[in-house]
Amino acid sequence: MPVELLVDVGADRTVFTAGFLATLALTQIPATQQLGGVGGTTPTVAIETELRVPLDGGASIKFQGRFAGFTDPGALDTCVLGRDIMNLFAVIVDRPGNIVCMIGRGHRYAIATDP
């Protein structure tokens, strides 16, 4: 099922919203720890699923495992891609260009100035 993920370089974990959890209708596992942010902690569950991220050229990479989800609909309004996945990549966030690049092993990047 397609889902938009907010790239949050400060988030420890990938987290799904309560609404997206309800849509997935997967078995919810009690969380071993509650997640939170500036406003404190909020009820959290875990789900076993896979997340597929599209690659250039039409292929995708699959991450299978246990991901977190908030059960309070007001806790989070967008699903978040956290460092549990992003730490596997070099992540470039270009706010003025509205671009996020996740570069895997075997790839390189260079930063250059315009001529």
N, C-alpha and C positions, 0 to 999 in steps of 0.2 A: 504494500500500500504506500503510495507516495506521501512524503511528509517534508515540509520545509524545516530546515534546521538552522538555528542561529549559531554561528561560529563564535564561541565565547572562550577566548584564550585564558581567562581567569577561572573557568569552571573546571573543577576536578573531574567531574563525571558527565557522561551523556545522560540527559534526563528528558523524559517524555511528559507532556502535559496530561492532566486528568482526562480531558476530552479525547485526546488521541488514545490513551489507555482504554477508554470505554469503547472506542471504535475498533481497536484491535481484538478486544474480548478474549485476551489470553489469561491463563491462570496467573493470579498475582501471588507472589511469594512474600512473606513478611520480610522487611528490610532489617539487616543486622545493625544499621545505624541510620538515623534520620539526617536528611540533608537540609541545608538552609543557606541563608545569605545574610544580607544586611538586616532584614526584618526578623531574623531568628530562624528556628527550625520549623518544619511543616511535615505532616504525615507523608511517609514515603513507603513505596513497595518496590519490589523487583519483579522483572519479567524475563523469561528466557525467550530470545528471539534472534533474528539476524537483521543486520542493517547493511544494505547495499548502497555503495556510493558510486555514482557514475564516473567513468574515466573518459578522457578524450578518445575519440574513435568508436564510441558506442559500447565498449565493454564496461564492466563494473567490478569493484572489489567488495568482498563480503567479510563482515565482522560478525561472528556468531558468539553469543555469550549472554551474560546477565546484565541487564540495563535497568536503571532506576526510573521511577515514575512518581509524580506527585498525585495524591488522591484528592486534594483540595482544588476545585476548579479555579479559585482565585489566586493560587500560589504562583502560577507560571502561565503566560499567555502564548509562548512560542517554545517548541521543543528546542533543546540545546545540545549542540555537539561539543563535548568536553575533551579535556586532555587525555582521558583514558584511550581515546582514538587518535587525537591530534598529535600526541607524543611520538607516534610512529612516523610522522612526516615532518618536513620543513614546511612551516606555515607562513605564508606571506599575506598580510592584510593591507590592501591598498585602498584606504577610505576615499581619497579624492577620485580614484578611478572606479570605485564600487566593485572591486575585484578581490576575491579570496582564492589563493592558489595553495594547494596541498601537494607537495612534491615528494615523491617516494624515493626509495633507494634506487641507485642506478641512474638517477637524473641529476642534473646540475642546473644551477641558475647563475646569472650574472646581473649585476646592477650597473647600468651605464647612463651617462648623461646624454641628452639630446644634442645633436651637432648644432 
